[in-house]
């Protein structure tokens, strides 16, 4: 495989909404864009990496939270969106759209997280509506607002 191709991000990612049964949502602030708050997100490492594996890996890398596969809930939702121009250089030439798959992880209560300082500088737990308002990404905000619908299927 061409080493240049291997260095590009794969335009297929996961969004993991980490929340409590009381609908508090974990947000993390991007290191490369202070003020940009989001849920856990990240791209597949390889084209054949299963989405659940991507979600579990990104969760641990970005927060230090280790979850069992059975704890992660696939919401069976996908968003296709234009990649922000500031991040297009990370993808192969001509790639402008990404497909994001939404997962949820319900924790019994808010917990401390271990951030990767290269990626994120701060974290906070907010009530789900406040968390949606704080997200810079419209698809992230929309997923958080859907949380009451998905919470019932994991209680």
N, C-alpha and C positions, 0 to 999 in steps of 0.2 A: 504494500500500500504506500502511496506517495506520502511522505512525512508532512507536507504542507496540508494535505487533506485531513490527516489525523489531528492536526492542531486546531481545526475549526470546531466550534460548538455545533452540536446536532440541534436542528430546529424543532425539537420535540422535548417538552419539559413537563414537570409536575409542579403543582401548587398544593401545599399541605397546610390546611387550616388546623391549627392546634388550639383547642378550646377546652373549657371545663363544662360540667353538666349545668352550671349556672350561667353559661354562655359568655364567660370571659374569654377573650381571644388574645393569643400571644402575637405581638408584632415586633419586628426587628428592624433596626435602622441600617441602611446601606452605608458602607464605609466610603464607596466611591461617589456617592451622592447624598451628603448630609441633608436630613429633612425628608428623605424618601423612606417611608415606612412600608413594610410589607410582611406577608406571611412567609413561611419557608418556601423557597422555590429553587429549582435548578434543572439543568438539562441532563438527558441521558449521557452516560459516559461512552456507550457504544450503541450502534443502531439496534442490536438485538437485546440490549439490557431490558428486562421486564420492568414495566412502569412501577409496580409495587416495590421492586428492588431499588429503583431510582428514588422513590419517595422515602423509603427507610434510610437510605444512604444520606440523602440531603438533610433529612431531619437530624441525624446524628452529627453530620459535619457542621451544620449551622447552629445547632442548639445544645449538643451533647446529650440530647434525649434519645435513649435507645428504646425502641418499641418492637414488640413481636409482630410478625406479619398479620396475625389474627386481630390485632388491635387497630390496624390501619383500615379505614373505611374508604373504598373506592366509590365516589359519588356518581360515577358514570356520566360525568360532565366533561366536555372539552370546549375550550375557547381557542379560536384561531384569531390571531391579531398581528398587526404590523409591528415588527421589531423596532424599538425606539432607535432613531438614527445614531444616537450616542453609543449604541452597543452593536451596530451592524458589522463593524470591523471584526468582531469575534466569530462571524459566520462566513461561510464560503461566498465568493463573489456572486452577486445576484440573488442571494437568499434574503428575503425581506419579511417573511411571515413565519410565525412559530405556532405550533399546536401545543396547548397547555392542558394537562389532565388534572382534574381536581380530586384531592383526597382529604379526608378529615381524620383527626386523632383526638379523641375525648380523653382527658385526664381527670382524675378525681378532684384535683384542686390546682391552683396556680403554683408554679414551682420556679426555682431559680434555674437559669440556663447558662451554659458555657458557650459563649460566642467565639467564632473564628474571627479574630481582629482584622484579618485580611479582607473579610467580607462584610462584617457588621460591627457597629460600635456601641449599640445600646439595645435594650429590650424593654418591653412593658406589656402588662396585661391590661386590657380595657374591655368594658362592656361591648358586646358585639356591634351595636349601632355606632358607638364612638370609634371603635376600631375601623369600621367600614369608612367612616368620614375621614380618618387619618391616612388611609392607604393612598398612595400615589397612583396605583394601577386600577383602572376601572374594573377589570375582570376580577381582581382580588377583592375589591369592595363588593362587587355583585355576589361573589361566592360567600363572603362573610354574611351578607344579608339573607342568604338562603339557609343559613345555619339552623334556625328553628325547625325547618322542614326536615333536615337530616338528623337532628338530635334525637328525635323519637325513635329512629331505627337503630340506635346504639344503646339506649337506656335499658 
